[in-house]
């Protein structure tokens, strides 16, 4: 079930997060080893480490009388690596990162490759003016601003639940 953020105006902003059972399993196994051995920094499945995994960037949603501001932490990515779209009442953040690192010393060569992608979907309230949405990136933080339409109220109604035998 999606998380939601309630505001003073009672408009819920659903926040949908992807679920990956292998990542959850590996995270649990890593916690067991870390609890027993300390931080062993085990590599993640398919060469992805927790430090590189940007599958679900942390976001903050702030609202005031004039706008909604969504801040997403995506360190190490540039604006060209990120795609932001707004449509049908949803804001979608998506991106991909790939990195190759080579360390050469007198007695060895170490090559590391890391790849990761992410997507976050945020439902916006009915009073969000999608045409006003703008985005900027600074120091690994993507900031998206969506103005609120004055006088627009959320279209919400309660459904009666019919019990079926």
C-alpha positions in Angstrom: 0.0 0.0 0.0 1.5 3.4 -0.9 2.6 5.8 1.7 0.9 9.2 1.7 1.6 12.6 3.1 -1.3 14.6 4.5 -1.4 18.3 4.5 -3.4 20.9 6.5 -5.8 21.0 3.5 -6.4 17.2 3.9 -5.1 16.6 0.4 -3.1 13.3 0.4 0.0 13.1 -1.7 0.6 9.4 -2.3 4.2 8.3 -2.6 4.7 5.0 -4.5 7.9 3.1 -4.0 9.2 0.2 -6.0 9.7 -3.2 -4.3 12.5 -5.5 -5.1 12.5 -8.8 -3.2 16.1 -9.7 -4.0 17.3 -6.3 -2.7 15.2 -6.7 0.4 16.6 -10.3 1.0 20.2 -9.1 0.4 19.7 -6.2 2.7 18.5 -8.5 5.5 21.4 -10.9 5.0 23.9 -8.0 5.0 22.4 -6.8 8.3 22.9 -10.2 9.9 26.5 -10.3 8.8 27.1 -6.7 9.9 25.5 -7.4 13.3 27.8 -10.4 13.8 31.1 -9.3 12.1 30.7 -5.5 11.9 30.6 -3.7 8.6 31.9 -6.2 6.1 30.9 -4.2 3.0 29.7 -7.2 1.1 29.1 -6.4 -2.6 25.5 -6.4 -3.6 24.0 -8.7 -6.2 25.2 -8.1 -9.7 28.0 -5.8 -8.6 25.8 -3.0 -7.1 26.7 -1.8 -3.6 24.4 -0.1 -1.2 26.4 3.2 -1.5 25.8 3.2 -5.3 22.2 1.9 -5.3 20.0 4.8 -6.3 16.9 2.7 -6.8 14.8 4.7 -4.4 16.2 8.2 -3.8 15.1 9.8 -0.6 12.6 12.6 -1.1 11.1 15.4 0.9 7.8 17.0 0.0 7.0 20.5 1.3 3.9 22.5 0.7 3.0 26.1 1.4 0.1 28.3 0.2 1.7 28.8 -3.2 3.5 25.7 -4.2 4.6 22.1 -3.6 8.4 21.5 -3.5 9.8 18.0 -4.0 13.5 17.5 -3.2 15.1 14.2 -4.2 18.6 13.3 -3.1 20.5 11.7 -6.0 24.2 12.3 -5.4 26.6 11.5 -8.2 24.1 12.1 -11.0 24.0 15.1 -13.3 20.9 16.7 -14.8 21.4 14.8 -18.0 21.2 11.5 -16.1 17.7 12.3 -14.7 14.3 12.5 -16.4 11.4 14.3 -14.7 7.9 14.1 -16.2 4.5 15.3 -15.0 1.3 13.9 -16.4 -2.2 12.9 -15.2 -1.6 14.1 -11.6 1.7 12.3 -11.1 5.3 13.4 -11.0 7.8 10.7 -12.2 11.5 10.9 -11.4 13.7 8.4 -13.3 17.4 8.1 -14.0 20.3 5.9 -14.6 23.9 5.9 -13.5 26.9 3.9 -14.7 30.4 4.2 -13.5 33.7 2.5 -14.3 36.7 2.9 -12.1 40.2 1.5 -12.7 43.0 1.6 -10.1 46.4 0.6 -11.3 49.3 -0.1 -9.0 52.7 -1.7 -9.5 51.5 -5.2 -8.4 47.8 -5.2 -9.4 45.0 -3.6 -11.5 41.5 -3.3 -10.1 38.5 -2.5 -12.3 35.1 -1.9 -10.9 31.8 -1.3 -12.8 28.6 -0.1 -11.2 25.2 0.4 -12.8 22.0 1.6 -11.2 18.7 3.0 -12.1 15.8 4.5 -10.1 12.2 5.6 -10.5 10.0 7.3 -8.0 6.3 8.2 -8.6 4.6 10.9 -6.6 0.9 11.6 -6.8 0.1 15.3 -6.8 -3.1 16.8 -5.3 -5.8 18.2 -7.5 -4.7 21.8 -7.0 -1.2 21.2 -8.4 -0.7 23.2 -11.6 1.3 20.7 -13.7 2.0 23.3 -16.4 4.0 25.4 -13.9 6.3 22.6 -12.8 10.0 23.4 -13.0 13.2 21.5 -11.9 16.7 22.3 -11.0 19.7 20.3 -9.7 22.4 21.4 -7.3 25.0 19.4 -5.4 23.2 16.1 -5.9 19.7 17.4 -4.9 17.0 17.6 -7.5 14.4 20.3 -6.6 11.1 20.3 -8.3 8.5 23.1 -7.8 4.9 22.8 -8.7 2.6 25.8 -8.1 -0.8 25.4 -6.5 -3.9 26.6 -8.4 -5.9 29.1 -6.3 -9.4 27.9 -5.5 -8.9 24.4 -6.8 -10.2 21.8 -4.3 -9.4 18.2 -4.2 -12.1 16.1 -5.8 -12.7 13.6 -3.0 -15.7 11.6 -2.0 -16.2 8.7 0.4 -17.5 5.4 -1.1 -20.0 3.3 0.7 -18.8 -0.2 1.2 -21.3 -2.9 0.4 -20.8 -6.2 2.2 -21.1 -9.2 -0.1 -21.8 -12.7 1.2 
